[in-house]
Amino acid sequence: MQELTALVHREAEAAGLCGRRILVAVSGGPDSVALFHILAGLRDERLLDLHVCHVDHGWRRESAAQEAALCARLARAAGVGWSVVHLPPPGRASEAQAREARMTALRRTAQALGADAIALGHQADDQAETVLLQLVRGTAFAGGMAVWRPPLWRPLLGVPRASLRQYCLAEGLAFADDPTNDSLDFARNRMRLEVLPRLRGENPEVLAALGRFATIRRDEDDWLEQQATRLVVDLPGRGYALDLRPLRAAPSALRRRALRQVLTREGVTSDADSLSACMAVLERDGRYAITRQLRLERGLLFRLRQPPPWCNLPEGGQVLWRGLRFGVGAPPDGASSANVGPGRLSVRPRRLGDRLRLPGGTRKLQDILVDAKVPRPFRDELPVVCLEGRPVWLPGRARSTDAGSGRTVWAWSADVVAKLWSVLE
């Protein structure tokens, strides 16, 4: 079994983990037990600093104690530290929820211990099952798992499950078999017990074939993600709206990934349907409500926030309103400004029925913004300066003819005003 030890050693060197602290996730099954035994052998050569962590999902209380005890015995026999994390029983037996809870527990434990990586016992069968699940669900990414995606390290990803079980038997290692692995209630089990055996009838080397597919797909996707990142970094507009129109010139593969990156940064988990909807809306200049706070309209991604209340503008002073500066008196160099007569000054969002008196007569503020082609989500983001509660100035766009004169009201700085309106033109 020296080839497995050599493989893990090569993967540790490739990931730069030699001499680093590794948190080893050990469930008690043959895969994770074999991985820990191999890593413990490398630790004896002073290549790794190990700590075992066992996570009890809370599903099977009848066997959880035995599995935790088995992991503790492995750790004590190897002379390394160990931890057991008990999770509360889930309301429903969900694979995704259990996996997410386990990974969260492992990450927190690794952070607490100052571990540089989390070693996982995923192997070639797991990789094949993951790829098939991704393909069946129609996900945009079907590259399976990576050997090293910090902090997750899977050095046995190319090794068949049967080989690891044989390793444990040959080394006399005790391990546990999870009875839920035989249940067809779980999608991954159905892939392993029903789909993969049929695929082996078509290709006896289907595990290796799906592994190669995952590696190639992941390499290509990593390159495309890098190109998409460059597109996202160069997108104009920040704060109120992000201009996505430059993405229209990109190939659809890059455009899709760039949109996914943008949504991820906005805290939105995008699926294939939502990405397709965003792609279509971006191409035809339509409107799409991604979430209550996020709107895509006319190629602009708007971040909607609760409009702040009005605030008074003090004579000779200044205020911050939604991060924008307003003041009365001598304006700073390059500021956008207007002359306004005596009376109480305030700044607020627009309201239903707001009007400005212009040379041709009074006009609704709504009509002024529509003529300026201001997208609907952006209209409530613009400040309105009022005199005695009456709108008199839309900074950067229009001033009422009955605003009077005698003092200077200023807002923002010139470059911000230019950027604000240029994104709409």
HELIX and SHEET records of a PDB file:
HELIX    1   1 GLN A    2  ALA A   15  1                                  14    
HELIX    2   2 PRO A   30  ASP A   44  1                                  15    
HELIX    3   3 ARG A   61  ALA A   78  1                                  18    
HELIX    4   4 GLU A   95  LEU A  113  1                                  19    
HELIX    5   5 ALA A  124  ARG A  137  1                                  14    
HELIX    6   6 ARG A  161  GLU A  171  1                                  11    
HELIX    7   7 PRO A  179  ASP A  182  5                                   4    
HELIX    8   8 ALA A  187  ARG A  190  1                                   4    
HELIX    9   9 MET A  191  VAL A  195  3                                   5    
HELIX   10  10 LEU A  196  GLU A  202  1                                   7    
HELIX   11  11 VAL A  206  VAL A  233  1                                  28    
HELIX   12  12 ARG A  245  ALA A  249  5                                   5    
HELIX   13  13 SER A  252  ARG A  265  1                                  14    
HELIX   14  14 ALA A  272  ARG A  284  1                                  13    
HELIX   15  15 LEU A  365  ASP A  371  1                                   7    
HELIX   16  16 ARG A  376  ARG A  379  1                                   4    
HELIX   17  17 ALA A  414  SER A  422  1                                   9    
SHEET    1   A 6 GLY A  81  HIS A  86  0                                        
SHEET    2   A 6 ASP A  49  ASP A  56  1                                        
SHEET    3   A 6 ARG A  21  ALA A  25  1                                        
SHEET    4   A 6 ALA A 117  ALA A 119  1                                        
SHEET    5   A 6 LEU A 152  TRP A 153  1                                        
SHEET    6   A 6 TRP A 148  ARG A 149 -1                                        
SHEET    1   B 4 ALA A 241  ASP A 243  0                                        
SHEET    2   B 4 LEU A 300  ARG A 303 -1                                        
SHEET    3   B 4 LEU A 294  GLU A 297 -1                                        
SHEET    4   B 4 ARG A 287  ALA A 289 -1                                        
SHEET    1   C 5 CYS A 311  ASN A 312  0                                        
SHEET    2   C 5 LEU A 345  PRO A 349 -1                                        
SHEET    3   C 5 PRO A 383  LEU A 387 -1                                        
SHEET    4   C 5 ARG A 390  LEU A 394 -1                                        
SHEET    5   C 5 ALA A 398  ARG A 399 -1                                        
SHEET    1   D 4 GLN A 318  TRP A 321  0                                        
SHEET    2   D 4 LEU A 324  VAL A 328 -1                                        
SHEET    3   D 4 ARG A 407  ALA A 411 -1                                        
SHEET    4   D 4 SER A 336  VAL A 340 -1                                        
SHEET    1   E 2 ARG A 355  LEU A 358  0                                        
SHEET    2   E 2 GLY A 361  LYS A 364 -1                                        
END                                                                             
